[in-house]
Amino acid sequence: MSSLLACSSVIKKVSVSKEKRLYIDGLSFIPSDLNDVKAAEIDAFIADISAIEEVKRPDGSLNYKRTYLCGKS
């Protein structure tokens, strides 16, 4: 038991960092107004750049097809 106490005296307490924590959204669409990103107070986001095309199926239900910008160039 005394050896545990001796070891604990060597361990230093870790201080809490006062650095700004980053907030990153894992999946977003690019907003039409980029000021929305600033208003959301996020530091970064991963943007979905696909274009969504609505496809009507033979049974009348809707499906969605994703296309990407590089495919349109």
N, CA, C, O and CB atoms as a CASP TS submission, in Angstrom:
PFRMAT TS
TARGET T0000
AUTHOR 0000-0000-0000
METHOD Language model
MODEL 1
PARENT N/A
ATOM      1  N   MET     1       0.824  -1.193   0.000  1.00  0.00           N
ATOM      2  CA  MET     1       0.000   0.000   0.000  1.00  0.00           C
ATOM      3  C   MET     1       0.867   1.256   0.000  1.00  0.00           C
ATOM      4  O   MET     1       0.537   2.232  -0.673  1.00  0.00           O
ATOM      5  CB  MET     1      -0.937  -0.001   1.206  1.00  0.00           C
ATOM      6  N   SER     2       1.956   1.243   0.734  1.00  0.00           N
ATOM      7  CA  SER     2       2.819   2.432   0.778  1.00  0.00           C
ATOM      8  C   SER     2       3.462   2.687  -0.579  1.00  0.00           C
ATOM      9  O   SER     2       3.764   3.833  -0.912  1.00  0.00           O
ATOM     10  CB  SER     2       3.908   2.271   1.854  1.00  0.00           C
ATOM     11  N   SER     3       3.677   1.627  -1.372  1.00  0.00           N
ATOM     12  CA  SER     3       4.254   1.832  -2.704  1.00  0.00           C
ATOM     13  C   SER     3       3.261   2.544  -3.620  1.00  0.00           C
ATOM     14  O   SER     3       3.664   3.334  -4.474  1.00  0.00           O
ATOM     15  CB  SER     3       4.676   0.486  -3.323  1.00  0.00           C
ATOM     16  N   LEU     4       1.961   2.270  -3.450  1.00  0.00           N
ATOM     17  CA  LEU     4       0.943   2.966  -4.239  1.00  0.00           C
ATOM     18  C   LEU     4       0.908   4.445  -3.882  1.00  0.00           C
ATOM     19  O   LEU     4       0.777   5.294  -4.764  1.00  0.00           O
ATOM     20  CB  LEU     4      -0.440   2.334  -4.018  1.00  0.00           C
ATOM     21  N   LEU     5       1.023   4.756  -2.606  1.00  0.00           N
ATOM     22  CA  LEU     5       1.026   6.151  -2.187  1.00  0.00           C
ATOM     23  C   LEU     5       2.257   6.873  -2.715  1.00  0.00           C
ATOM     24  O   LEU     5       2.179   8.038  -3.103  1.00  0.00           O
ATOM     25  CB  LEU     5       0.967   6.252  -0.664  1.00  0.00           C
ATOM     26  N   ALA     6       3.387   6.186  -2.732  1.00  0.00           N
ATOM     27  CA  ALA     6       4.610   6.788  -3.254  1.00  0.00           C
ATOM     28  C   ALA     6       4.465   7.102  -4.739  1.00  0.00           C
ATOM     29  O   ALA     6       4.922   8.147  -5.201  1.00  0.00           O
ATOM     30  CB  ALA     6       5.808   5.859  -3.023  1.00  0.00           C
ATOM     31  N   CYS     7       3.835   6.208  -5.482  1.00  0.00           N
ATOM     32  CA  CYS     7       3.629   6.427  -6.925  1.00  0.00           C
ATOM     33  C   CYS     7       2.657   7.571  -7.167  1.00  0.00           C
ATOM     34  O   CYS     7       2.831   8.352  -8.103  1.00  0.00           O
ATOM     35  CB  CYS     7       3.107   5.143  -7.601  1.00  0.00           C
ATOM     36  N   SER     8       1.643   7.672  -6.334  1.00  0.00           N
ATOM     37  CA  SER     8       0.644   8.708  -6.561  1.00  0.00           C
ATOM     38  C   SER     8       1.210  10.104  -6.339  1.00  0.00           C
ATOM     39  O   SER     8       0.710  11.071  -6.914  1.00  0.00           O
ATOM     40  CB  SER     8      -0.550   8.488  -5.655  1.00  0.00           C
ATOM     41  N   SER     9       2.235  10.223  -5.523  1.00  0.00           N
ATOM     42  CA  SER     9       2.817  11.551  -5.292  1.00  0.00           C
ATOM     43  C   SER     9       3.595  12.034  -6.514  1.00  0.00           C
ATOM     44  O   SER     9       3.836  13.233  -6.654  1.00  0.00           O
ATOM     45  CB  SER     9       3.737  11.524  -4.063  1.00  0.00           C
ATOM     46  N   VAL    10       3.990  11.117  -7.400  1.00  0.00           N
ATOM     47  CA  VAL    10       4.740  11.468  -8.594  1.00  0.00           C
ATOM     48  C   VAL    10       3.803  11.937  -9.710  1.00  0.00           C
ATOM     49  O   VAL    10       4.201  12.727 -10.567  1.00  0.00           O
ATOM     50  CB  VAL    10       5.573  10.274  -9.065  1.00  0.00           C
ATOM     51  N   ILE    11       2.569  11.453  -9.698  1.00  0.00           N
ATOM     52  CA  ILE    11       1.604  11.778 -10.750  1.00  0.00           C
ATOM     53  C   ILE    11       1.158  13.225 -10.602  1.00  0.00           C
ATOM     54  O   ILE    11       0.728  13.645  -9.528  1.00  0.00           O
ATOM     55  CB  ILE    11       0.382  10.824 -10.697  1.00  0.00           C
ATOM     56  N   LYS    12       1.262  13.974 -11.675  1.00  0.00           N
ATOM     57  CA  LYS    12       0.842  15.374 -11.671  1.00  0.00           C
ATOM     58  C   LYS    12      -0.589  15.475 -12.165  1.00  0.00           C
ATOM     59  O   LYS    12      -1.018  14.697 -13.017  1.00  0.00           O
ATOM     60  CB  LYS    12       1.780  16.239 -12.546  1.00  0.00           C
ATOM     61  N   LYS    13      -1.313  16.420 -11.635  1.00  0.00           N
ATOM     62  CA  LYS    13      -2.677  16.646 -12.100  1.00  0.00           C
ATOM     63  C   LYS    13      -2.624  17.311 -13.469  1.00  0.00           C
ATOM     64  O   LYS    13      -1.798  18.191 -13.712  1.00  0.00           O
ATOM     65  CB  LYS    13      -3.480  17.518 -11.088  1.00  0.00           C
ATOM     66  N   VAL    14      -3.492  16.892 -14.339  1.00  0.00           N
ATOM     67  CA  VAL    14      -3.563  17.464 -15.679  1.00  0.00           C
ATOM     68  C   VAL    14      -4.526  18.642 -15.622  1.00  0.00           C
ATOM     69  O   VAL    14      -5.668  18.495 -15.188  1.00  0.00           O
ATOM     70  CB  VAL    14      -4.023  16.396 -16.744  1.00  0.00           C
ATOM     71  N   SER    15      -4.069  19.800 -16.056  1.00  0.00           N
ATOM     72  CA  SER    15      -4.940  20.968 -16.045  1.00  0.00           C
ATOM     73  C   SER    15      -5.886  20.918 -17.242  1.00  0.00           C
ATOM     74  O   SER    15      -5.555  20.368 -18.292  1.00  0.00           O
ATOM     75  CB  SER    15      -4.109  22.273 -16.061  1.00  0.00           C
ATOM     76  N   VAL    16      -7.041  21.488 -17.064  1.00  0.00           N
ATOM     77  CA  VAL    16      -8.034  21.524 -18.136  1.00  0.00           C
ATOM     78  C   VAL    16      -7.598  22.569 -19.159  1.00  0.00           C
ATOM     79  O   VAL    16      -7.275  23.705 -18.814  1.00  0.00           O
ATOM     80  CB  VAL    16      -9.464  21.845 -17.577  1.00  0.00           C
ATOM     81  N   SER    17      -7.596  22.159 -20.415  1.00  0.00           N
ATOM     82  CA  SER    17      -7.199  23.059 -21.489  1.00  0.00           C
ATOM     83  C   SER    17      -8.262  24.135 -21.680  1.00  0.00           C
ATOM     84  O   SER    17      -9.457  23.841 -21.658  1.00  0.00           O
ATOM     85  CB  SER    17      -6.971  22.280 -22.802  1.00  0.00           C
ATOM     86  N   LYS    18      -7.836  25.358 -21.864  1.00  0.00           N
ATOM     87  CA  LYS    18      -8.772  26.460 -22.098  1.00  0.00           C
ATOM     88  C   LYS    18      -8.822  26.828 -23.574  1.00  0.00           C
ATOM     89  O   LYS    18      -9.301  27.902 -23.938  1.00  0.00           O
ATOM     90  CB  LYS    18      -8.378  27.686 -21.265  1.00  0.00           C
ATOM     91  N   GLU    19      -8.325  25.931 -24.423  1.00  0.00           N
ATOM     92  CA  GLU    19      -8.368  26.179 -25.858  1.00  0.00           C
ATOM     93  C   GLU    19      -9.806  26.059 -26.352  1.00  0.00           C
ATOM     94  O   GLU    19     -10.620  25.339 -25.773  1.00  0.00           O
ATOM     95  CB  GLU    19      -7.443  25.196 -26.617  1.00  0.00           C
ATOM     96  N   LYS    20     -10.100  26.772 -27.424  1.00  0.00           N
ATOM     97  CA  LYS    20     -11.434  26.718 -28.018  1.00  0.00           C
ATOM     98  C   LYS    20     -11.673  25.340 -28.615  1.00  0.00           C
ATOM     99  O   LYS    20     -10.836  24.818 -29.352  1.00  0.00           O
ATOM    100  CB  LYS    20     -11.604  27.813 -29.096  1.00  0.00           C
ATOM    101  N   ARG    21     -12.794  24.769 -28.300  1.00  0.00           N
ATOM    102  CA  ARG    21     -13.182  23.478 -28.856  1.00  0.00           C
ATOM    103  C   ARG    21     -13.744  23.697 -30.256  1.00  0.00           C
ATOM    104  O   ARG    21     -14.516  24.629 -30.479  1.00  0.00           O
ATOM    105  CB  ARG    21     -14.223  22.761 -27.943  1.00  0.00           C
ATOM    106  N   LEU    22     -13.358  22.842 -31.196  1.00  0.00           N
ATOM    107  CA  LEU    22     -13.853  22.953 -32.567  1.00  0.00           C
ATOM    108  C   LEU    22     -15.160  22.181 -32.709  1.00  0.00           C
ATOM    109  O   LEU    22     -15.315  21.087 -32.167  1.00  0.00           O
ATOM    110  CB  LEU    22     -12.802  22.430 -33.576  1.00  0.00           C
ATOM    111  N   TYR    23     -16.094  22.771 -33.447  1.00  0.00           N
ATOM    112  CA  TYR    23     -17.355  22.111 -33.739  1.00  0.00           C
ATOM    113  C   TYR    23     -17.417  21.864 -35.241  1.00  0.00           C
ATOM    114  O   TYR    23     -17.350  22.789 -36.050  1.00  0.00           O
ATOM    115  CB  TYR    23     -18.574  22.963 -33.249  1.00  0.00           C
ATOM    116  N   ILE    24     -17.549  20.581 -35.589  1.00  0.00           N
ATOM    117  CA  ILE    24     -17.542  20.177 -36.996  1.00  0.00           C
ATOM    118  C   ILE    24     -18.781  19.337 -37.265  1.00  0.00           C
ATOM    119  O   ILE    24     -19.039  18.357 -36.566  1.00  0.00           O
ATOM    120  CB  ILE    24     -16.243  19.385 -37.354  1.00  0.00           C
ATOM    121  N   ASP    25     -19.549  19.725 -38.284  1.00  0.00           N
ATOM    122  CA  ASP    25     -20.741  18.984 -38.672  1.00  0.00           C
ATOM    123  C   ASP    25     -20.309  17.869 -39.615  1.00  0.00           C
ATOM    124  O   ASP    25     -19.598  18.121 -40.587  1.00  0.00           O
ATOM    125  CB  ASP    25     -21.807  19.919 -39.344  1.00  0.00           C
ATOM    126  N   GLY    26     -20.727  16.659 -39.340  1.00  0.00           N
ATOM    127  CA  GLY    26     -20.277  15.501 -40.092  1.00  0.00           C
ATOM    128  C   GLY    26     -20.828  15.371 -41.492  1.00  0.00           C
ATOM    129  O   GLY    26     -20.180  14.763 -42.345  1.00  0.00           O
ATOM    130  N   LEU    27     -22.005  15.919 -41.765  1.00  0.00           N
ATOM    131  CA  LEU    27     -22.560  15.846 -43.115  1.00  0.00           C
ATOM    132  C   LEU    27     -23.583  16.953 -43.293  1.00  0.00           C
ATOM    133  O   LEU    27     -24.602  16.991 -42.603  1.00  0.00           O
ATOM    134  CB  LEU    27     -23.201  14.459 -43.384  1.00  0.00           C
ATOM    135  N   SER    28     -23.307  17.832 -44.205  1.00  0.00           N
ATOM    136  CA  SER    28     -24.193  18.970 -44.467  1.00  0.00           C
ATOM    137  C   SER    28     -24.351  19.169 -45.962  1.00  0.00           C
ATOM    138  O   SER    28     -23.552  18.681 -46.761  1.00  0.00           O
ATOM    139  CB  SER    28     -23.649  20.256 -43.810  1.00  0.00           C
ATOM    140  N   PHE    29     -25.377  19.883 -46.316  1.00  0.00           N
ATOM    141  CA  PHE    29     -25.522  20.352 -47.685  1.00  0.00           C
ATOM    142  C   PHE    29     -24.997  21.776 -47.714  1.00  0.00           C
ATOM    143  O   PHE    29     -25.072  22.479 -46.706  1.00  0.00           O
ATOM    144  CB  PHE    29     -27.016  20.271 -48.184  1.00  0.00           C
ATOM    145  N   ILE    30     -24.476  22.212 -48.832  1.00  0.00           N
ATOM    146  CA  ILE    30     -23.970  23.570 -48.943  1.00  0.00           C
ATOM    147  C   ILE    30     -25.178  24.510 -48.918  1.00  0.00           C
ATOM    148  O   ILE    30     -26.049  24.422 -49.783  1.00  0.00           O
ATOM    149  CB  ILE    30     -23.111  23.764 -50.253  1.00  0.00           C
ATOM    150  N   PRO    31     -25.234  25.400 -47.938  1.00  0.00           N
ATOM    151  CA  PRO    31     -26.395  26.295 -47.859  1.00  0.00           C
ATOM    152  C   PRO    31     -26.375  27.337 -48.972  1.00  0.00           C
ATOM    153  O   PRO    31     -25.313  27.702 -49.477  1.00  0.00           O
ATOM    154  CB  PRO    31     -26.436  26.991 -46.497  1.00  0.00           C
ATOM    155  N   SER    32     -27.543  27.805 -49.341  1.00  0.00           N
ATOM    156  CA  SER    32     -27.609  28.841 -50.374  1.00  0.00           C
ATOM    157  C   SER    32     -27.027  30.152 -49.850  1.00  0.00           C
ATOM    158  O   SER    32     -26.511  30.954 -50.629  1.00  0.00           O
ATOM    159  CB  SER    32     -29.066  29.052 -50.842  1.00  0.00           C
ATOM    160  N   ASP    33     -27.105  30.374 -48.553  1.00  0.00           N
ATOM    161  CA  ASP    33     -26.526  31.566 -47.932  1.00  0.00           C
ATOM    162  C   ASP    33     -25.401  31.106 -47.005  1.00  0.00           C
ATOM    163  O   ASP    33     -25.661  30.526 -45.952  1.00  0.00           O
ATOM    164  CB  ASP    33     -27.616  32.397 -47.144  1.00  0.00           C
ATOM    165  N   LEU    34     -24.161  31.363 -47.393  1.00  0.00           N
ATOM    166  CA  LEU    34     -23.017  30.908 -46.598  1.00  0.00           C
ATOM    167  C   LEU    34     -22.942  31.574 -45.228  1.00  0.00           C
ATOM    168  O   LEU    34     -22.204  31.109 -44.359  1.00  0.00           O
ATOM    169  CB  LEU    34     -21.736  31.168 -47.351  1.00  0.00           C
ATOM    170  N   ASN    35     -23.685  32.642 -45.022  1.00  0.00           N
ATOM    171  CA  ASN    35     -23.746  33.251 -43.694  1.00  0.00           C
ATOM    172  C   ASN    35     -24.422  32.328 -42.685  1.00  0.00           C
ATOM    173  O   ASN    35     -24.238  32.483 -41.478  1.00  0.00           O
ATOM    174  CB  ASN    35     -24.488  34.584 -43.757  1.00  0.00           C
ATOM    175  N   ASP    36     -25.206  31.367 -43.178  1.00  0.00           N
ATOM    176  CA  ASP    36     -25.833  30.389 -42.288  1.00  0.00           C
ATOM    177  C   ASP    36     -24.779  29.567 -41.544  1.00  0.00           C
ATOM    178  O   ASP    36     -24.990  29.181 -40.395  1.00  0.00           O
ATOM    179  CB  ASP    36     -26.763  29.460 -43.086  1.00  0.00           C
ATOM    180  N   VAL    37     -23.652  29.300 -42.194  1.00  0.00           N
ATOM    181  CA  VAL    37     -22.567  28.542 -41.549  1.00  0.00           C
ATOM    182  C   VAL    37     -22.018  29.348 -40.378  1.00  0.00           C
ATOM    183  O   VAL    37     -21.803  28.816 -39.289  1.00  0.00           O
ATOM    184  CB  VAL    37     -21.426  28.210 -42.570  1.00  0.00           C
ATOM    185  N   LYS    38     -21.797  30.626 -40.613  1.00  0.00           N
ATOM    186  CA  LYS    38     -21.295  31.500 -39.553  1.00  0.00           C
ATOM    187  C   LYS    38     -22.323  31.599 -38.421  1.00  0.00           C
ATOM    188  O   LYS    38     -21.959  31.552 -37.246  1.00  0.00           O
ATOM    189  CB  LYS    38     -20.970  32.910 -40.115  1.00  0.00           C
ATOM    190  N   ALA    39     -23.588  31.733 -38.770  1.00  0.00           N
ATOM    191  CA  ALA    39     -24.648  31.844 -37.766  1.00  0.00           C
ATOM    192  C   ALA    39     -24.764  30.576 -36.919  1.00  0.00           C
ATOM    193  O   ALA    39     -25.132  30.646 -35.746  1.00  0.00           O
ATOM    194  CB  ALA    39     -25.983  32.138 -38.445  1.00  0.00           C
ATOM    195  N   ALA    40     -24.455  29.427 -37.504  1.00  0.00           N
ATOM    196  CA  ALA    40     -24.515  28.158 -36.777  1.00  0.00           C
ATOM    197  C   ALA    40     -23.342  27.993 -35.819  1.00  0.00           C
ATOM    198  O   ALA    40     -23.340  27.094 -34.978  1.00  0.00           O
ATOM    199  CB  ALA    40     -24.545  26.997 -37.756  1.00  0.00           C
ATOM    200  N   GLU    41     -22.355  28.857 -35.949  1.00  0.00           N
ATOM    201  CA  GLU    41     -21.165  28.853 -35.096  1.00  0.00           C
ATOM    202  C   GLU    41     -20.410  27.522 -35.137  1.00  0.00           C
ATOM    203  O   GLU    41     -19.877  27.060 -34.129  1.00  0.00           O
ATOM    204  CB  GLU    41     -21.560  29.166 -33.667  1.00  0.00           C
ATOM    205  N   ILE    42     -20.379  26.917 -36.334  1.00  0.00           N
ATOM    206  CA  ILE    42     -19.549  25.732 -36.500  1.00  0.00           C
ATOM    207  C   ILE    42     -18.243  26.154 -37.159  1.00  0.00           C
ATOM    208  O   ILE    42     -18.184  27.159 -37.866  1.00  0.00           O
ATOM    209  CB  ILE    42     -20.279  24.638 -37.344  1.00  0.00           C
ATOM    210  N   ASP    43     -17.210  25.375 -36.917  1.00  0.00           N
ATOM    211  CA  ASP    43     -15.892  25.718 -37.443  1.00  0.00           C
ATOM    212  C   ASP    43     -15.636  25.108 -38.812  1.00  0.00           C
ATOM    213  O   ASP    43     -14.844  25.633 -39.594  1.00  0.00           O
ATOM    214  CB  ASP    43     -14.823  25.269 -36.482  1.00  0.00           C
ATOM    215  N   ALA    44     -16.305  24.003 -39.096  1.00  0.00           N
ATOM    216  CA  ALA    44     -16.105  23.315 -40.374  1.00  0.00           C
ATOM    217  C   ALA    44     -17.270  22.356 -40.592  1.00  0.00           C
ATOM    218  O   ALA    44     -18.004  22.028 -39.661  1.00  0.00           O
ATOM    219  CB  ALA    44     -14.736  22.549 -40.404  1.00  0.00           C
ATOM    220  N   PHE    45     -17.427  21.911 -41.846  1.00  0.00           N
ATOM    221  CA  PHE    45     -18.417  20.881 -42.126  1.00  0.00           C
ATOM    222  C   PHE    45     -17.986  20.090 -43.347  1.00  0.00           C
ATOM    223  O   PHE    45     -17.244  20.579 -44.199  1.00  0.00           O
ATOM    224  CB  PHE    45     -19.818  21.498 -42.339  1.00  0.00           C
ATOM    225  N   ILE    46     -18.464  18.870 -43.413  1.00  0.00           N
ATOM    226  CA  ILE    46     -18.233  18.016 -44.577  1.00  0.00           C
ATOM    227  C   ILE    46     -19.472  18.186 -45.453  1.00  0.00           C
ATOM    228  O   ILE    46     -20.588  17.882 -45.030  1.00  0.00           O
ATOM    229  CB  ILE    46     -17.982  16.481 -44.171  1.00  0.00           C
ATOM    230  N   ALA    47     -19.269  18.667 -46.660  1.00  0.00           N
ATOM    231  CA  ALA    47     -20.401  19.010 -47.516  1.00  0.00           C
ATOM    232  C   ALA    47     -20.740  17.902 -48.502  1.00  0.00           C
ATOM    233  O   ALA    47     -19.862  17.315 -49.134  1.00  0.00           O
ATOM    234  CB  ALA    47     -20.111  20.286 -48.268  1.00  0.00           C
ATOM    235  N   ASP    48     -22.029  17.634 -48.614  1.00  0.00           N
ATOM    236  CA  ASP    48     -22.547  16.719 -49.633  1.00  0.00           C
ATOM    237  C   ASP    48     -22.756  17.553 -50.890  1.00  0.00           C
ATOM    238  O   ASP    48     -23.610  18.439 -50.917  1.00  0.00           O
ATOM    239  CB  ASP    48     -23.895  16.004 -49.168  1.00  0.00           C
ATOM    240  N   ILE    49     -21.983  17.271 -51.923  1.00  0.00           N
ATOM    241  CA  ILE    49     -22.044  18.086 -53.143  1.00  0.00           C
ATOM    242  C   ILE    49     -22.886  17.442 -54.237  1.00  0.00           C
ATOM    243  O   ILE    49     -22.862  17.886 -55.384  1.00  0.00           O
ATOM    244  CB  ILE    49     -20.646  18.337 -53.668  1.00  0.00           C
ATOM    245  N   SER    50     -23.619  16.411 -53.889  1.00  0.00           N
ATOM    246  CA  SER    50     -24.417  15.746 -54.913  1.00  0.00           C
ATOM    247  C   SER    50     -25.650  16.568 -55.258  1.00  0.00           C
ATOM    248  O   SER    50     -26.151  17.343 -54.443  1.00  0.00           O
ATOM    249  CB  SER    50     -24.828  14.347 -54.448  1.00  0.00           C
ATOM    250  N   ALA    51     -26.119  16.387 -56.463  1.00  0.00           N
ATOM    251  CA  ALA    51     -27.386  16.968 -56.900  1.00  0.00           C
ATOM    252  C   ALA    51     -28.410  15.836 -56.842  1.00  0.00           C
ATOM    253  O   ALA    51     -28.123  14.707 -57.243  1.00  0.00           O
ATOM    254  CB  ALA    51     -27.283  17.609 -58.362  1.00  0.00           C
ATOM    255  N   ILE    52     -29.596  16.145 -56.344  1.00  0.00           N
ATOM    256  CA  ILE    52     -30.613  15.107 -56.200  1.00  0.00           C
ATOM    257  C   ILE    52     -31.648  15.268 -57.307  1.00  0.00           C
ATOM    258  O   ILE    52     -32.205  16.345 -57.521  1.00  0.00           O
ATOM    259  CB  ILE    52     -31.287  15.173 -54.799  1.00  0.00           C
ATOM    260  N   GLU    53     -31.885  14.159 -58.001  1.00  0.00           N
ATOM    261  CA  GLU    53     -32.868  14.149 -59.083  1.00  0.00           C
ATOM    262  C   GLU    53     -34.006  13.240 -58.660  1.00  0.00           C
ATOM    263  O   GLU    53     -33.777  12.095 -58.270  1.00  0.00           O
ATOM    264  CB  GLU    53     -32.235  13.674 -60.441  1.00  0.00           C
ATOM    265  N   GLU    54     -35.226  13.738 -58.732  1.00  0.00           N
ATOM    266  CA  GLU    54     -36.392  12.946 -58.374  1.00  0.00           C
ATOM    267  C   GLU    54     -36.756  12.030 -59.533  1.00  0.00           C
ATOM    268  O   GLU    54     -36.865  12.486 -60.671  1.00  0.00           O
ATOM    269  CB  GLU    54     -37.584  13.854 -57.999  1.00  0.00           C
ATOM    270  N   VAL    55     -36.944  10.754 -59.258  1.00  0.00           N
ATOM    271  CA  VAL    55     -37.282   9.771 -60.286  1.00  0.00           C
ATOM    272  C   VAL    55     -38.606   9.112 -59.898  1.00  0.00           C
ATOM    273  O   VAL    55     -38.738   8.549 -58.811  1.00  0.00           O
ATOM    274  CB  VAL    55     -36.141   8.700 -60.450  1.00  0.00           C
ATOM    275  N   LYS    56     -39.584   9.190 -60.803  1.00  0.00           N
ATOM    276  CA  LYS    56     -40.877   8.554 -60.549  1.00  0.00           C
ATOM    277  C   LYS    56     -40.811   7.108 -61.020  1.00  0.00           C
ATOM    278  O   LYS    56     -40.477   6.836 -62.174  1.00  0.00           O
ATOM    279  CB  LYS    56     -42.037   9.319 -61.264  1.00  0.00           C
ATOM    280  N   ARG    57     -41.128   6.194 -60.128  1.00  0.00           N
ATOM    281  CA  ARG    57     -41.072   4.762 -60.450  1.00  0.00           C
ATOM    282  C   ARG    57     -42.379   4.322 -61.108  1.00  0.00           C
ATOM    283  O   ARG    57     -43.389   5.017 -60.995  1.00  0.00           O
ATOM    284  CB  ARG    57     -40.800   3.921 -59.171  1.00  0.00           C
ATOM    285  N   PRO    58     -42.374   3.177 -61.793  1.00  0.00           N
ATOM    286  CA  PRO    58     -43.585   2.697 -62.493  1.00  0.00           C
ATOM    287  C   PRO    58     -44.808   2.563 -61.574  1.00  0.00           C
ATOM    288  O   PRO    58     -45.945   2.708 -62.023  1.00  0.00           O
ATOM    289  CB  PRO    58     -43.301   1.350 -63.140  1.00  0.00           C
ATOM    290  N   ASP    59     -44.565   2.283 -60.279  1.00  0.00           N
ATOM    291  CA  ASP    59     -45.697   2.133 -59.354  1.00  0.00           C
ATOM    292  C   ASP    59     -46.177   3.483 -58.805  1.00  0.00           C
ATOM    293  O   ASP    59     -47.083   3.525 -57.972  1.00  0.00           O
ATOM    294  CB  ASP    59     -45.305   1.215 -58.192  1.00  0.00           C
ATOM    295  N   GLY    60     -45.573   4.583 -59.268  1.00  0.00           N
ATOM    296  CA  GLY    60     -45.977   5.913 -58.834  1.00  0.00           C
ATOM    297  C   GLY    60     -45.188   6.467 -57.649  1.00  0.00           C
ATOM    298  O   GLY    60     -45.269   7.656 -57.341  1.00  0.00           O
ATOM    299  N   SER    61     -44.433   5.604 -56.995  1.00  0.00           N
ATOM    300  CA  SER    61     -43.640   6.091 -55.863  1.00  0.00           C
ATOM    301  C   SER    61     -42.428   6.867 -56.369  1.00  0.00           C
ATOM    302  O   SER    61     -42.031   6.744 -57.527  1.00  0.00           O
ATOM    303  CB  SER    61     -43.189   4.914 -54.963  1.00  0.00           C
ATOM    304  N   LEU    62     -41.855   7.660 -55.485  1.00  0.00           N
ATOM    305  CA  LEU    62     -40.706   8.467 -55.857  1.00  0.00           C
ATOM    306  C   LEU    62     -39.420   7.853 -55.327  1.00  0.00           C
ATOM    307  O   LEU    62     -39.377   7.285 -54.236  1.00  0.00           O
ATOM    308  CB  LEU    62     -40.865   9.891 -55.338  1.00  0.00           C
ATOM    309  N   ASN    63     -38.404   7.980 -56.111  1.00  0.00           N
ATOM    310  CA  ASN    63     -37.070   7.560 -55.710  1.00  0.00           C
ATOM    311  C   ASN    63     -36.147   8.739 -56.010  1.00  0.00           C
ATOM    312  O   ASN    63     -36.530   9.660 -56.730  1.00  0.00           O
ATOM    313  CB  ASN    63     -36.609   6.236 -56.462  1.00  0.00           C
ATOM    314  N   TYR    64     -34.982   8.715 -55.482  1.00  0.00           N
ATOM    315  CA  TYR    64     -34.058   9.836 -55.687  1.00  0.00           C
ATOM    316  C   TYR    64     -32.728   9.322 -56.204  1.00  0.00           C
ATOM    317  O   TYR    64     -32.167   8.357 -55.686  1.00  0.00           O
ATOM    318  CB  TYR    64     -33.852  10.630 -54.378  1.00  0.00           C
ATOM    319  N   LYS    65     -32.245   9.980 -57.225  1.00  0.00           N
ATOM    320  CA  LYS    65     -30.972   9.626 -57.848  1.00  0.00           C
ATOM    321  C   LYS    65     -29.989  10.746 -57.531  1.00  0.00           C
ATOM    322  O   LYS    65     -30.305  11.924 -57.696  1.00  0.00           O
ATOM    323  CB  LYS    65     -31.122   9.412 -59.407  1.00  0.00           C
ATOM    324  N   ARG    66     -28.811  10.380 -57.080  1.00  0.00           N
ATOM    325  CA  ARG    66     -27.775  11.371 -56.779  1.00  0.00           C
ATOM    326  C   ARG    66     -26.777  11.424 -57.919  1.00  0.00           C
ATOM    327  O   ARG    66     -26.277  10.399 -58.384  1.00  0.00           O
ATOM    328  CB  ARG    66     -27.059  11.042 -55.448  1.00  0.00           C
ATOM    329  N   THR    67     -26.502  12.631 -58.353  1.00  0.00           N
ATOM    330  CA  THR    67     -25.462  12.827 -59.347  1.00  0.00           C
ATOM    331  C   THR    67     -24.439  13.785 -58.749  1.00  0.00           C
ATOM    332  O   THR    67     -24.751  14.540 -57.829  1.00  0.00           O
ATOM    333  CB  THR    67     -26.047  13.375 -60.698  1.00  0.00           C
ATOM    334  N   TYR    68     -23.249  13.752 -59.261  1.00  0.00           N
ATOM    335  CA  TYR    68     -22.177  14.565 -58.697  1.00  0.00           C
ATOM    336  C   TYR    68     -21.681  15.567 -59.722  1.00  0.00           C
ATOM    337  O   TYR    68     -21.754  15.336 -60.929  1.00  0.00           O
ATOM    338  CB  TYR    68     -21.021  13.682 -58.214  1.00  0.00           C
ATOM    339  N   LEU    69     -21.180  16.676 -59.222  1.00  0.00           N
ATOM    340  CA  LEU    69     -20.748  17.774 -60.089  1.00  0.00           C
ATOM    341  C   LEU    69     -19.756  17.321 -61.148  1.00  0.00           C
ATOM    342  O   LEU    69     -19.829  17.764 -62.294  1.00  0.00           O
ATOM    343  CB  LEU    69     -20.132  18.877 -59.260  1.00  0.00           C
ATOM    344  N   CYS    70     -18.830  16.442 -60.779  1.00  0.00           N
ATOM    345  CA  CYS    70     -17.818  16.023 -61.751  1.00  0.00           C
ATOM    346  C   CYS    70     -18.449  15.280 -62.928  1.00  0.00           C
ATOM    347  O   CYS    70     -17.878  15.257 -64.018  1.00  0.00           O
ATOM    348  CB  CYS    70     -16.769  15.134 -61.074  1.00  0.00           C
ATOM    349  N   GLY    71     -19.611  14.678 -62.724  1.00  0.00           N
ATOM    350  CA  GLY    71     -20.294  13.975 -63.797  1.00  0.00           C
ATOM    351  C   GLY    71     -20.997  14.919 -64.754  1.00  0.00           C
ATOM    352  O   GLY    71     -21.378  14.518 -65.854  1.00  0.00           O
ATOM    353  N   LYS    72     -21.172  16.175 -64.346  1.00  0.00           N
ATOM    354  CA  LYS    72     -21.875  17.146 -65.185  1.00  0.00           C
ATOM    355  C   LYS    72     -20.917  18.026 -65.971  1.00  0.00           C
ATOM    356  O   LYS    72     -21.349  18.811 -66.815  1.00  0.00           O
ATOM    357  CB  LYS    72     -22.778  18.013 -64.333  1.00  0.00           C
ATOM    358  N   SER    73     -19.631  17.907 -65.707  1.00  0.00           N
ATOM    359  CA  SER    73     -18.677  18.798 -66.389  1.00  0.00           C
ATOM    360  C   SER    73     -18.231  18.231 -67.718  1.00  0.00           C
ATOM    361  O   SER    73     -17.431  18.854 -68.417  1.00  0.00           O
ATOM    362  CB  SER    73     -17.462  19.050 -65.511  1.00  0.00           C
TER
END
